[in-house]
Amino acid sequence: MSAQPPLAESILAGRTIDGPMSARVSIDGREYINFLGSGYLALSNIPEVRAAVLQVLAAGAPFARAISSIAESIDPVFDAVERAAAVACGTEASVYFASGYLIGAVGLARLDQSCDVLLLDESAHYNLKDAAKLTGLPAFEFAHCDPESLRDVLRQRVHARQRPWVVTDGVFATTGRVPPLADYAGALASCNGRLFIDESHGFGVVGTRGRGAAEYCGVEHLAATGATLSKAFCAQGAIVGCSAATARRLRLIPPVRGANAGSPLSAAAATASLKFVADHPQLRVNLRVMTDYLRGRLRSAGFDVIDSPAPIVAFQLPTRSDMLALQRRLFDRRIHVQYSTYIGAGAKGMMRCAVFADHSQEDIDTLIDALG
């Protein structure tokens, strides 16, 4: 497993941040061009989304919904987000729950008796590794985004008549890398294996219809997926797209049944955001154009960046100190870029640039000029 770099004091420590994460952010009352965080479709200030939240609030909705799904009652606000999410996922139904960290716990619960062993990317998100332990199934790791390593683990760890599931992020949060899912599918074909994909950083922004890496790589028929609504859709909570029968079963498992259902206000924001993006597909196209523009400008400036359809562009300098100094220099010019020590950043960390739908070419040119 790749070592994580030591934590550095955040450049934002003790500072006040106002407003949503988008192309502009206010830090200590001053406006910065922002390349930090997520919220890629920049929906927080869309009037239709804000109006939907205010309408639910004015109707007297509680700030949190505590009724357990075991009651089998229908809350119209949560029912609406599940119907909108099912449309976005292209599935018969979906299940909404309060936190993206539960994606693994809820998603892997759907495996039932169809899985005998789990194979995890070594850089899979923490929630997937924690959830794999909760299943009680044998679990093994393979090298990051490496189909040959997966084949080796299949040969060495998976016995005849066992059915494996590969567990991976669809877009890795720090680097923006999309795993070679089609190669994984080929490796799994001989043992009738399947994929479980955390699509959090791809849902809404990757794939022709925004369904994530499974759609982009052409493996939706082999994949079960889950996604948070905070990365692209400006809302708290997460969803798993599934059949109606699976949805009924998932609503009775401990992570769903035993947890607060979530915030009706966030559910209303998610519903409005999902519908807005469905009605404005050009938003996703424009985001991809801006992402490709940043990637191209960085390459022209001599930086090594990977190909990816995701709105995350990362690069490294020779040393950790170099990157911290660069972050400080950019910050002094009121440009905020993240020095990341998160999963997949490697031993020395990485500079991570998030692209938002409201970024302009001028914003990106300003960043490139400041990089010198």
PyMOL commands that set and color helices and strands:
alter all, ss='L'
color gray80, all
select helices_A, chain A and resi 47-58+69-71+76-89+100-109+126-135+147-157+181-191+213-217+220-222+244-250+254-257+264-279+282-300+320-332+361-371
alter helices_A, ss='H'
color red, helices_A
select strands_A, chain A and resi 17-18+24-27+30-34+93-97+117-121+139-142+164-169+194-198+223-228+238-242+312-315+335-336+338-340+350-354
alter strands_A, ss='S'
color yellow, strands_A
deselect
rebuild
show_as cartoon
